[in-house]
Amino acid sequence: IDSTSGLWFDCSAHMLWVGERTRKVDGAHVEFARGIPNPIGVKISGKCTADELLRICNVLNPDNIPGHLSLIIRMGASTLQKSLPDLIRAIQREGKSVVWVS
């Protein structure tokens, strides 16, 4: 517990992230990550749909705080060209504040 804010932080790593296989919105890793104010990263592959990505954003950053949610793109060149534009458009369309990391 942070003595100045009373909030629970995870101090076990410099960058906390939820993996590709553990990013289910109703799963334990996302549930843990949504309960702490730390900045969070989420690994995103070509398997992620725009709807799923928006649900992840809504759960992990409901107040749309800039810098709080990083999307870590894990795609090869061909998958990137095919999948990433739709994900970017969905994020922009909904006005989500994310950090794109590759």
PDB file as gemmi writes it, atoms N, CA and C in Angstrom:
CRYST1    1.000    1.000    1.000  90.00  90.00  90.00 P 1                      
ATOM      1  N   ILE A   1       0.854  -1.180   0.000  1.00  0.00           N  
ATOM      2  CA  ILE A   1       0.000   0.000   0.000  1.00  0.00           C  
ATOM      3  C   ILE A   1       0.895   1.235   0.000  1.00  0.00           C  
ATOM      4  N   ASP A   2       0.593   2.144  -0.912  1.00  0.00           N  
ATOM      5  CA  ASP A   2       1.324   3.401  -0.982  1.00  0.00           C  
ATOM      6  C   ASP A   2       0.898   4.294   0.189  1.00  0.00           C  
ATOM      7  N   SER A   3       1.863   4.762   0.957  1.00  0.00           N  
ATOM      8  CA  SER A   3       1.543   5.525   2.165  1.00  0.00           C  
ATOM      9  C   SER A   3       0.953   6.900   1.869  1.00  0.00           C  
ATOM     10  N   THR A   4       1.184   7.425   0.672  1.00  0.00           N  
ATOM     11  CA  THR A   4       0.660   8.757   0.361  1.00  0.00           C  
ATOM     12  C   THR A   4      -0.736   8.723  -0.255  1.00  0.00           C  
ATOM     13  N   SER A   5      -1.041   7.643  -0.978  1.00  0.00           N  
ATOM     14  CA  SER A   5      -2.343   7.586  -1.654  1.00  0.00           C  
ATOM     15  C   SER A   5      -3.282   6.527  -1.075  1.00  0.00           C  
ATOM     16  N   GLY A   6      -2.721   5.550  -0.369  1.00  0.00           N  
ATOM     17  CA  GLY A   6      -3.531   4.455   0.138  1.00  0.00           C  
ATOM     18  C   GLY A   6      -3.872   3.412  -0.919  1.00  0.00           C  
ATOM     19  N   LEU A   7      -3.291   3.549  -2.115  1.00  0.00           N  
ATOM     20  CA  LEU A   7      -3.560   2.623  -3.211  1.00  0.00           C  
ATOM     21  C   LEU A   7      -2.601   1.443  -3.177  1.00  0.00           C  
ATOM     22  N   TRP A   8      -3.073   0.315  -3.669  1.00  0.00           N  
ATOM     23  CA  TRP A   8      -2.243  -0.879  -3.782  1.00  0.00           C  
ATOM     24  C   TRP A   8      -1.459  -0.828  -5.091  1.00  0.00           C  
ATOM     25  N   PHE A   9      -0.138  -0.951  -5.021  1.00  0.00           N  
ATOM     26  CA  PHE A   9       0.718  -1.015  -6.201  1.00  0.00           C  
ATOM     27  C   PHE A   9       1.435  -2.351  -6.210  1.00  0.00           C  
ATOM     28  N   ASP A  10       1.788  -2.819  -7.375  1.00  0.00           N  
ATOM     29  CA  ASP A  10       2.639  -4.000  -7.503  1.00  0.00           C  
ATOM     30  C   ASP A  10       4.061  -3.487  -7.709  1.00  0.00           C  
ATOM     31  N   CYS A  11       4.962  -3.856  -6.835  1.00  0.00           N  
ATOM     32  CA  CYS A  11       6.351  -3.375  -6.896  1.00  0.00           C  
ATOM     33  C   CYS A  11       7.307  -4.489  -7.304  1.00  0.00           C  
ATOM     34  N   SER A  12       6.804  -5.527  -7.963  1.00  0.00           N  
ATOM     35  CA  SER A  12       7.631  -6.689  -8.277  1.00  0.00           C  
ATOM     36  C   SER A  12       8.383  -6.570  -9.594  1.00  0.00           C  
ATOM     37  N   ALA A  13       8.099  -5.554 -10.401  1.00  0.00           N  
ATOM     38  CA  ALA A  13       8.756  -5.433 -11.705  1.00  0.00           C  
ATOM     39  C   ALA A  13       8.737  -3.976 -12.147  1.00  0.00           C  
ATOM     40  N   HIS A  14       9.621  -3.640 -13.087  1.00  0.00           N  
ATOM     41  CA  HIS A  14       9.633  -2.265 -13.594  1.00  0.00           C  
ATOM     42  C   HIS A  14       8.551  -2.038 -14.641  1.00  0.00           C  
ATOM     43  N   MET A  15       8.113  -3.106 -15.319  1.00  0.00           N  
ATOM     44  CA  MET A  15       7.031  -2.992 -16.298  1.00  0.00           C  
ATOM     45  C   MET A  15       6.148  -4.229 -16.176  1.00  0.00           C  
ATOM     46  N   LEU A  16       4.979  -4.051 -15.632  1.00  0.00           N  
ATOM     47  CA  LEU A  16       4.040  -5.166 -15.505  1.00  0.00           C  
ATOM     48  C   LEU A  16       3.296  -5.329 -16.820  1.00  0.00           C  
ATOM     49  N   TRP A  17       3.134  -6.567 -17.250  1.00  0.00           N  
ATOM     50  CA  TRP A  17       2.433  -6.814 -18.504  1.00  0.00           C  
ATOM     51  C   TRP A  17       1.617  -8.094 -18.421  1.00  0.00           C  
ATOM     52  N   VAL A  18       0.592  -8.132 -19.247  1.00  0.00           N  
ATOM     53  CA  VAL A  18      -0.267  -9.299 -19.382  1.00  0.00           C  
ATOM     54  C   VAL A  18       0.075  -9.928 -20.723  1.00  0.00           C  
ATOM     55  N   GLY A  19       0.294 -11.223 -20.727  1.00  0.00           N  
ATOM     56  CA  GLY A  19       0.749 -11.913 -21.928  1.00  0.00           C  
ATOM     57  C   GLY A  19      -0.351 -12.221 -22.919  1.00  0.00           C  
ATOM     58  N   GLU A  20       0.055 -12.613 -24.079  1.00  0.00           N  
ATOM     59  CA  GLU A  20      -0.865 -12.986 -25.155  1.00  0.00           C  
ATOM     60  C   GLU A  20      -1.830 -14.087 -24.721  1.00  0.00           C  
ATOM     61  N   ARG A  21      -1.319 -15.100 -24.058  1.00  0.00           N  
ATOM     62  CA  ARG A  21      -2.166 -16.234 -23.669  1.00  0.00           C  
ATOM     63  C   ARG A  21      -2.937 -15.988 -22.377  1.00  0.00           C  
ATOM     64  N   THR A  22      -2.641 -14.900 -21.681  1.00  0.00           N  
ATOM     65  CA  THR A  22      -3.302 -14.648 -20.387  1.00  0.00           C  
ATOM     66  C   THR A  22      -4.113 -13.356 -20.394  1.00  0.00           C  
ATOM     67  N   ARG A  23      -4.406 -12.808 -21.563  1.00  0.00           N  
ATOM     68  CA  ARG A  23      -5.100 -11.522 -21.638  1.00  0.00           C  
ATOM     69  C   ARG A  23      -6.615 -11.637 -21.770  1.00  0.00           C  
ATOM     70  N   LYS A  24      -7.158 -12.754 -21.378  1.00  0.00           N  
ATOM     71  CA  LYS A  24      -8.615 -12.906 -21.405  1.00  0.00           C  
ATOM     72  C   LYS A  24      -9.230 -11.898 -20.432  1.00  0.00           C  
ATOM     73  N   VAL A  25     -10.222 -11.167 -20.907  1.00  0.00           N  
ATOM     74  CA  VAL A  25     -10.811 -10.090 -20.117  1.00  0.00           C  
ATOM     75  C   VAL A  25     -11.362 -10.594 -18.788  1.00  0.00           C  
ATOM     76  N   ASP A  26     -11.872 -11.812 -18.765  1.00  0.00           N  
ATOM     77  CA  ASP A  26     -12.426 -12.352 -17.523  1.00  0.00           C  
ATOM     78  C   ASP A  26     -11.447 -13.273 -16.800  1.00  0.00           C  
ATOM     79  N   GLY A  27     -10.165 -13.217 -17.192  1.00  0.00           N  
ATOM     80  CA  GLY A  27      -9.158 -14.076 -16.581  1.00  0.00           C  
ATOM     81  C   GLY A  27      -8.476 -13.446 -15.375  1.00  0.00           C  
ATOM     82  N   ALA A  28      -7.723 -14.267 -14.671  1.00  0.00           N  
ATOM     83  CA  ALA A  28      -7.081 -13.841 -13.427  1.00  0.00           C  
ATOM     84  C   ALA A  28      -6.017 -12.762 -13.636  1.00  0.00           C  
ATOM     85  N   HIS A  29      -5.242 -12.839 -14.722  1.00  0.00           N  
ATOM     86  CA  HIS A  29      -4.172 -11.859 -14.927  1.00  0.00           C  
ATOM     87  C   HIS A  29      -4.745 -10.464 -15.174  1.00  0.00           C  
ATOM     88  N   VAL A  30      -5.770 -10.383 -15.976  1.00  0.00           N  
ATOM     89  CA  VAL A  30      -6.401  -9.090 -16.235  1.00  0.00           C  
ATOM     90  C   VAL A  30      -7.096  -8.583 -14.966  1.00  0.00           C  
ATOM     91  N   GLU A  31      -7.723  -9.469 -14.238  1.00  0.00           N  
ATOM     92  CA  GLU A  31      -8.377  -9.073 -12.983  1.00  0.00           C  
ATOM     93  C   GLU A  31      -7.358  -8.486 -12.006  1.00  0.00           C  
ATOM     94  N   PHE A  32      -6.188  -9.119 -11.903  1.00  0.00           N  
ATOM     95  CA  PHE A  32      -5.141  -8.581 -11.028  1.00  0.00           C  
ATOM     96  C   PHE A  32      -4.698  -7.206 -11.526  1.00  0.00           C  
ATOM     97  N   ALA A  33      -4.414  -7.108 -12.825  1.00  0.00           N  
ATOM     98  CA  ALA A  33      -3.880  -5.867 -13.392  1.00  0.00           C  
ATOM     99  C   ALA A  33      -4.865  -4.708 -13.273  1.00  0.00           C  
ATOM    100  N   ARG A  34      -6.147  -4.986 -13.363  1.00  0.00           N  
ATOM    101  CA  ARG A  34      -7.131  -3.906 -13.273  1.00  0.00           C  
ATOM    102  C   ARG A  34      -7.250  -3.363 -11.854  1.00  0.00           C  
ATOM    103  N   GLY A  35      -6.760  -4.108 -10.865  1.00  0.00           N  
ATOM    104  CA  GLY A  35      -6.885  -3.691  -9.481  1.00  0.00           C  
ATOM    105  C   GLY A  35      -5.740  -2.864  -8.949  1.00  0.00           C  
ATOM    106  N   ILE A  36      -4.761  -2.577  -9.796  1.00  0.00           N  
ATOM    107  CA  ILE A  36      -3.614  -1.779  -9.355  1.00  0.00           C  
ATOM    108  C   ILE A  36      -3.457  -0.567 -10.278  1.00  0.00           C  
ATOM    109  N   PRO A  37      -2.941   0.533  -9.741  1.00  0.00           N  
ATOM    110  CA  PRO A  37      -2.802   1.737 -10.564  1.00  0.00           C  
ATOM    111  C   PRO A  37      -1.496   1.789 -11.377  1.00  0.00           C  
ATOM    112  N   ASN A  38      -0.664   0.755 -11.284  1.00  0.00           N  
ATOM    113  CA  ASN A  38       0.571   0.734 -12.068  1.00  0.00           C  
ATOM    114  C   ASN A  38       0.268   0.862 -13.562  1.00  0.00           C  
ATOM    115  N   PRO A  39       1.187   1.447 -14.324  1.00  0.00           N  
ATOM    116  CA  PRO A  39       1.080   1.329 -15.782  1.00  0.00           C  
ATOM    117  C   PRO A  39       1.143  -0.153 -16.160  1.00  0.00           C  
ATOM    118  N   ILE A  40       0.368  -0.549 -17.156  1.00  0.00           N  
ATOM    119  CA  ILE A  40       0.258  -1.954 -17.550  1.00  0.00           C  
ATOM    120  C   ILE A  40       0.529  -2.089 -19.034  1.00  0.00           C  
ATOM    121  N   GLY A  41       1.239  -3.159 -19.393  1.00  0.00           N  
ATOM    122  CA  GLY A  41       1.414  -3.516 -20.791  1.00  0.00           C  
ATOM    123  C   GLY A  41       0.593  -4.752 -21.109  1.00  0.00           C  
ATOM    124  N   VAL A  42       0.142  -4.853 -22.350  1.00  0.00           N  
ATOM    125  CA  VAL A  42      -0.588  -6.025 -22.807  1.00  0.00           C  
ATOM    126  C   VAL A  42      -0.003  -6.441 -24.146  1.00  0.00           C  
ATOM    127  N   LYS A  43       0.394  -7.694 -24.241  1.00  0.00           N  
ATOM    128  CA  LYS A  43       0.924  -8.197 -25.500  1.00  0.00           C  
ATOM    129  C   LYS A  43      -0.227  -8.506 -26.448  1.00  0.00           C  
ATOM    130  N   ILE A  44      -0.091  -8.032 -27.682  1.00  0.00           N  
ATOM    131  CA  ILE A  44      -1.131  -8.160 -28.688  1.00  0.00           C  
ATOM    132  C   ILE A  44      -0.548  -8.833 -29.927  1.00  0.00           C  
ATOM    133  N   SER A  45      -1.182  -9.919 -30.356  1.00  0.00           N  
ATOM    134  CA  SER A  45      -0.752 -10.599 -31.574  1.00  0.00           C  
ATOM    135  C   SER A  45      -1.820 -10.426 -32.648  1.00  0.00           C  
ATOM    136  N   GLY A  46      -1.609 -11.031 -33.775  1.00  0.00           N  
ATOM    137  CA  GLY A  46      -2.573 -11.005 -34.866  1.00  0.00           C  
ATOM    138  C   GLY A  46      -3.855 -11.741 -34.532  1.00  0.00           C  
ATOM    139  N   LYS A  47      -3.865 -12.497 -33.453  1.00  0.00           N  
ATOM    140  CA  LYS A  47      -5.072 -13.215 -33.029  1.00  0.00           C  
ATOM    141  C   LYS A  47      -6.081 -12.293 -32.355  1.00  0.00           C  
ATOM    142  N   CYS A  48      -5.650 -11.124 -31.944  1.00  0.00           N  
ATOM    143  CA  CYS A  48      -6.515 -10.193 -31.214  1.00  0.00           C  
ATOM    144  C   CYS A  48      -7.429  -9.453 -32.190  1.00  0.00           C  
ATOM    145  N   THR A  49      -8.715  -9.441 -31.889  1.00  0.00           N  
ATOM    146  CA  THR A  49      -9.664  -8.691 -32.710  1.00  0.00           C  
ATOM    147  C   THR A  49      -9.799  -7.271 -32.165  1.00  0.00           C  
ATOM    148  N   ALA A  50     -10.362  -6.401 -32.979  1.00  0.00           N  
ATOM    149  CA  ALA A  50     -10.574  -5.027 -32.547  1.00  0.00           C  
ATOM    150  C   ALA A  50     -11.527  -4.979 -31.352  1.00  0.00           C  
ATOM    151  N   ASP A  51     -12.581  -5.779 -31.379  1.00  0.00           N  
ATOM    152  CA  ASP A  51     -13.530  -5.809 -30.259  1.00  0.00           C  
ATOM    153  C   ASP A  51     -12.855  -6.263 -28.973  1.00  0.00           C  
ATOM    154  N   GLU A  52     -12.035  -7.303 -29.073  1.00  0.00           N  
ATOM    155  CA  GLU A  52     -11.329  -7.793 -27.883  1.00  0.00           C  
ATOM    156  C   GLU A  52     -10.390  -6.721 -27.345  1.00  0.00           C  
ATOM    157  N   LEU A  53      -9.679  -6.047 -28.240  1.00  0.00           N  
ATOM    158  CA  LEU A  53      -8.744  -5.009 -27.817  1.00  0.00           C  
ATOM    159  C   LEU A  53      -9.469  -3.866 -27.110  1.00  0.00           C  
ATOM    160  N   LEU A  54     -10.610  -3.483 -27.623  1.00  0.00           N  
ATOM    161  CA  LEU A  54     -11.374  -2.418 -26.973  1.00  0.00           C  
ATOM    162  C   LEU A  54     -11.883  -2.852 -25.607  1.00  0.00           C  
ATOM    163  N   ARG A  55     -12.286  -4.101 -25.466  1.00  0.00           N  
ATOM    164  CA  ARG A  55     -12.709  -4.604 -24.147  1.00  0.00           C  
ATOM    165  C   ARG A  55     -11.540  -4.571 -23.168  1.00  0.00           C  
ATOM    166  N   ILE A  56     -10.365  -4.967 -23.635  1.00  0.00           N  
ATOM    167  CA  ILE A  56      -9.171  -4.927 -22.793  1.00  0.00           C  
ATOM    168  C   ILE A  56      -8.900  -3.491 -22.330  1.00  0.00           C  
ATOM    169  N   CYS A  57      -8.985  -2.551 -23.248  1.00  0.00           N  
ATOM    170  CA  CYS A  57      -8.761  -1.144 -22.895  1.00  0.00           C  
ATOM    171  C   CYS A  57      -9.780  -0.665 -21.871  1.00  0.00           C  
ATOM    172  N   ASN A  58     -11.031  -1.040 -22.060  1.00  0.00           N  
ATOM    173  CA  ASN A  58     -12.081  -0.610 -21.133  1.00  0.00           C  
ATOM    174  C   ASN A  58     -11.888  -1.177 -19.735  1.00  0.00           C  
ATOM    175  N   VAL A  59     -11.382  -2.404 -19.657  1.00  0.00           N  
ATOM    176  CA  VAL A  59     -11.184  -3.036 -18.346  1.00  0.00           C  
ATOM    177  C   VAL A  59      -9.916  -2.512 -17.664  1.00  0.00           C  
ATOM    178  N   LEU A  60      -8.825  -2.416 -18.410  1.00  0.00           N  
ATOM    179  CA  LEU A  60      -7.550  -2.058 -17.796  1.00  0.00           C  
ATOM    180  C   LEU A  60      -7.314  -0.551 -17.672  1.00  0.00           C  
ATOM    181  N   ASN A  61      -8.053   0.229 -18.431  1.00  0.00           N  
ATOM    182  CA  ASN A  61      -7.889   1.683 -18.340  1.00  0.00           C  
ATOM    183  C   ASN A  61      -9.254   2.358 -18.507  1.00  0.00           C  
ATOM    184  N   PRO A  62     -10.177   2.091 -17.578  1.00  0.00           N  
ATOM    185  CA  PRO A  62     -11.541   2.607 -17.729  1.00  0.00           C  
ATOM    186  C   PRO A  62     -11.632   4.133 -17.738  1.00  0.00           C  
ATOM    187  N   ASP A  63     -10.681   4.801 -17.105  1.00  0.00           N  
ATOM    188  CA  ASP A  63     -10.683   6.268 -17.079  1.00  0.00           C  
ATOM    189  C   ASP A  63      -9.877   6.869 -18.225  1.00  0.00           C  
ATOM    190  N   ASN A  64      -9.342   6.001 -19.112  1.00  0.00           N  
ATOM    191  CA  ASN A  64      -8.602   6.424 -20.312  1.00  0.00           C  
ATOM    192  C   ASN A  64      -7.443   7.366 -19.963  1.00  0.00           C  
ATOM    193  N   ILE A  65      -6.687   7.012 -18.933  1.00  0.00           N  
ATOM    194  CA  ILE A  65      -5.563   7.831 -18.467  1.00  0.00           C  
ATOM    195  C   ILE A  65      -4.387   7.676 -19.439  1.00  0.00           C  
ATOM    196  N   PRO A  66      -3.910   8.786 -20.013  1.00  0.00           N  
ATOM    197  CA  PRO A  66      -2.769   8.701 -20.930  1.00  0.00           C  
ATOM    198  C   PRO A  66      -1.546   8.082 -20.252  1.00  0.00           C  
ATOM    199  N   GLY A  67      -0.900   7.160 -20.949  1.00  0.00           N  
ATOM    200  CA  GLY A  67       0.311   6.514 -20.444  1.00  0.00           C  
ATOM    201  C   GLY A  67       0.073   5.327 -19.549  1.00  0.00           C  
ATOM    202  N   HIS A  68      -1.166   5.055 -19.190  1.00  0.00           N  
ATOM    203  CA  HIS A  68      -1.437   3.940 -18.277  1.00  0.00           C  
ATOM    204  C   HIS A  68      -1.386   2.585 -18.969  1.00  0.00           C  
ATOM    205  N   LEU A  69      -1.805   2.522 -20.227  1.00  0.00           N  
ATOM    206  CA  LEU A  69      -1.894   1.240 -20.927  1.00  0.00           C  
ATOM    207  C   LEU A  69      -0.999   1.235 -22.159  1.00  0.00           C  
ATOM    208  N   SER A  70      -0.066   0.281 -22.179  1.00  0.00           N  
ATOM    209  CA  SER A  70       0.810   0.090 -23.337  1.00  0.00           C  
ATOM    210  C   SER A  70       0.403  -1.178 -24.059  1.00  0.00           C  
ATOM    211  N   LEU A  71       0.278  -1.086 -25.373  1.00  0.00           N  
ATOM    212  CA  LEU A  71      -0.023  -2.254 -26.199  1.00  0.00           C  
ATOM    213  C   LEU A  71       1.280  -2.699 -26.853  1.00  0.00           C  
ATOM    214  N   ILE A  72       1.720  -3.875 -26.480  1.00  0.00           N  
ATOM    215  CA  ILE A  72       3.000  -4.418 -26.950  1.00  0.00           C  
ATOM    216  C   ILE A  72       2.698  -5.311 -28.146  1.00  0.00           C  
ATOM    217  N   ILE A  73       3.039  -4.837 -29.318  1.00  0.00           N  
ATOM    218  CA  ILE A  73       2.688  -5.536 -30.550  1.00  0.00           C  
ATOM    219  C   ILE A  73       3.677  -6.661 -30.806  1.00  0.00           C  
ATOM    220  N   ARG A  74       3.146  -7.870 -30.923  1.00  0.00           N  
ATOM    221  CA  ARG A  74       3.943  -9.077 -31.156  1.00  0.00           C  
ATOM    222  C   ARG A  74       3.464  -9.732 -32.441  1.00  0.00           C  
ATOM    223  N   MET A  75       3.889  -9.165 -33.576  1.00  0.00           N  
ATOM    224  CA  MET A  75       3.476  -9.671 -34.884  1.00  0.00           C  
ATOM    225  C   MET A  75       4.657  -9.644 -35.834  1.00  0.00           C  
ATOM    226  N   GLY A  76       4.692 -10.629 -36.713  1.00  0.00           N  
ATOM    227  CA  GLY A  76       5.657 -10.608 -37.798  1.00  0.00           C  
ATOM    228  C   GLY A  76       5.206  -9.615 -38.857  1.00  0.00           C  
ATOM    229  N   ALA A  77       6.080  -9.376 -39.845  1.00  0.00           N  
ATOM    230  CA  ALA A  77       5.815  -8.349 -40.855  1.00  0.00           C  
ATOM    231  C   ALA A  77       4.510  -8.591 -41.615  1.00  0.00           C  
ATOM    232  N   SER A  78       4.252  -9.798 -42.045  1.00  0.00           N  
ATOM    233  CA  SER A  78       3.044 -10.052 -42.831  1.00  0.00           C  
ATOM    234  C   SER A  78       1.786  -9.930 -41.969  1.00  0.00           C  
ATOM    235  N   THR A  79       1.838 -10.412 -40.745  1.00  0.00           N  
ATOM    236  CA  THR A  79       0.697 -10.293 -39.842  1.00  0.00           C  
ATOM    237  C   THR A  79       0.476  -8.835 -39.461  1.00  0.00           C  
ATOM    238  N   LEU A  80       1.555  -8.121 -39.267  1.00  0.00           N  
ATOM    239  CA  LEU A  80       1.480  -6.711 -38.909  1.00  0.00           C  
ATOM    240  C   LEU A  80       0.723  -5.930 -39.978  1.00  0.00           C  
ATOM    241  N   GLN A  81       1.076  -6.143 -41.230  1.00  0.00           N  
ATOM    242  CA  GLN A  81       0.424  -5.425 -42.328  1.00  0.00           C  
ATOM    243  C   GLN A  81      -1.059  -5.778 -42.430  1.00  0.00           C  
ATOM    244  N   LYS A  82      -1.390  -7.008 -42.097  1.00  0.00           N  
ATOM    245  CA  LYS A  82      -2.776  -7.471 -42.213  1.00  0.00           C  
ATOM    246  C   LYS A  82      -3.628  -7.053 -41.016  1.00  0.00           C  
ATOM    247  N   SER A  83      -3.109  -7.161 -39.811  1.00  0.00           N  
ATOM    248  CA  SER A  83      -3.915  -7.011 -38.594  1.00  0.00           C  
ATOM    249  C   SER A  83      -3.830  -5.652 -37.906  1.00  0.00           C  
ATOM    250  N   LEU A  84      -2.655  -5.058 -37.879  1.00  0.00           N  
ATOM    251  CA  LEU A  84      -2.463  -3.843 -37.074  1.00  0.00           C  
ATOM    252  C   LEU A  84      -3.319  -2.660 -37.522  1.00  0.00           C  
ATOM    253  N   PRO A  85      -3.493  -2.401 -38.821  1.00  0.00           N  
ATOM    254  CA  PRO A  85      -4.301  -1.235 -39.207  1.00  0.00           C  
ATOM    255  C   PRO A  85      -5.720  -1.249 -38.622  1.00  0.00           C  
ATOM    256  N   ASP A  86      -6.378  -2.397 -38.595  1.00  0.00           N  
ATOM    257  CA  ASP A  86      -7.726  -2.482 -38.015  1.00  0.00           C  
ATOM    258  C   ASP A  86      -7.713  -2.180 -36.523  1.00  0.00           C  
ATOM    259  N   LEU A  87      -6.678  -2.656 -35.837  1.00  0.00           N  
ATOM    260  CA  LEU A  87      -6.571  -2.401 -34.397  1.00  0.00           C  
ATOM    261  C   LEU A  87      -6.346  -0.909 -34.133  1.00  0.00           C  
ATOM    262  N   ILE A  88      -5.483  -0.307 -34.916  1.00  0.00           N  
ATOM    263  CA  ILE A  88      -5.218   1.130 -34.754  1.00  0.00           C  
ATOM    264  C   ILE A  88      -6.478   1.942 -35.023  1.00  0.00           C  
ATOM    265  N   ARG A  89      -7.185   1.602 -36.083  1.00  0.00           N  
ATOM    266  CA  ARG A  89      -8.418   2.335 -36.406  1.00  0.00           C  
ATOM    267  C   ARG A  89      -9.450   2.224 -35.278  1.00  0.00           C  
ATOM    268  N   ALA A  90      -9.586   1.041 -34.705  1.00  0.00           N  
ATOM    269  CA  ALA A  90     -10.547   0.848 -33.611  1.00  0.00           C  
ATOM    270  C   ALA A  90     -10.173   1.701 -32.403  1.00  0.00           C  
ATOM    271  N   ILE A  91      -8.898   1.720 -32.056  1.00  0.00           N  
ATOM    272  CA  ILE A  91      -8.421   2.521 -30.922  1.00  0.00           C  
ATOM    273  C   ILE A  91      -8.666   4.003 -31.178  1.00  0.00           C  
ATOM    274  N   GLN A  92      -8.344   4.453 -32.377  1.00  0.00           N  
ATOM    275  CA  GLN A  92      -8.551   5.861 -32.720  1.00  0.00           C  
ATOM    276  C   GLN A  92     -10.033   6.222 -32.747  1.00  0.00           C  
ATOM    277  N   ARG A  93     -10.850   5.364 -33.344  1.00  0.00           N  
ATOM    278  CA  ARG A  93     -12.293   5.612 -33.462  1.00  0.00           C  
ATOM    279  C   ARG A  93     -12.933   5.801 -32.075  1.00  0.00           C  
ATOM    280  N   GLU A  94     -12.473   5.007 -31.100  1.00  0.00           N  
ATOM    281  CA  GLU A  94     -13.055   5.054 -29.757  1.00  0.00           C  
ATOM    282  C   GLU A  94     -12.341   6.055 -28.848  1.00  0.00           C  
ATOM    283  N   GLY A  95     -11.301   6.708 -29.364  1.00  0.00           N  
ATOM    284  CA  GLY A  95     -10.604   7.729 -28.576  1.00  0.00           C  
ATOM    285  C   GLY A  95      -9.819   7.163 -27.405  1.00  0.00           C  
ATOM    286  N   LYS A  96      -9.343   5.941 -27.534  1.00  0.00           N  
ATOM    287  CA  LYS A  96      -8.590   5.316 -26.442  1.00  0.00           C  
ATOM    288  C   LYS A  96      -7.158   5.859 -26.420  1.00  0.00           C  
ATOM    289  N   SER A  97      -6.691   6.118 -25.222  1.00  0.00           N  
ATOM    290  CA  SER A  97      -5.328   6.596 -25.027  1.00  0.00           C  
ATOM    291  C   SER A  97      -4.439   5.398 -24.690  1.00  0.00           C  
ATOM    292  N   VAL A  98      -3.572   5.036 -25.633  1.00  0.00           N  
ATOM    293  CA  VAL A  98      -2.656   3.911 -25.423  1.00  0.00           C  
ATOM    294  C   VAL A  98      -1.261   4.302 -25.901  1.00  0.00           C  
ATOM    295  N   VAL A  99      -0.279   3.566 -25.425  1.00  0.00           N  
ATOM    296  CA  VAL A  99       1.089   3.683 -25.909  1.00  0.00           C  
ATOM    297  C   VAL A  99       1.330   2.461 -26.777  1.00  0.00           C  
ATOM    298  N   TRP A 100       1.743   2.670 -28.018  1.00  0.00           N  
ATOM    299  CA  TRP A 100       2.038   1.557 -28.917  1.00  0.00           C  
ATOM    300  C   TRP A 100       3.514   1.196 -28.776  1.00  0.00           C  
ATOM    301  N   VAL A 101       3.798  -0.067 -28.524  1.00  0.00           N  
ATOM    302  CA  VAL A 101       5.182  -0.533 -28.340  1.00  0.00           C  
ATOM    303  C   VAL A 101       5.401  -1.716 -29.280  1.00  0.00           C  
ATOM    304  N   SER A 102       6.536  -1.704 -29.962  1.00  0.00           N  
ATOM    305  CA  SER A 102       6.847  -2.865 -30.815  1.00  0.00           C  
ATOM    306  C   SER A 102       8.282  -3.322 -30.595  1.00  0.00           C  
TER     307      SER A 102                                                      
END                                                                             
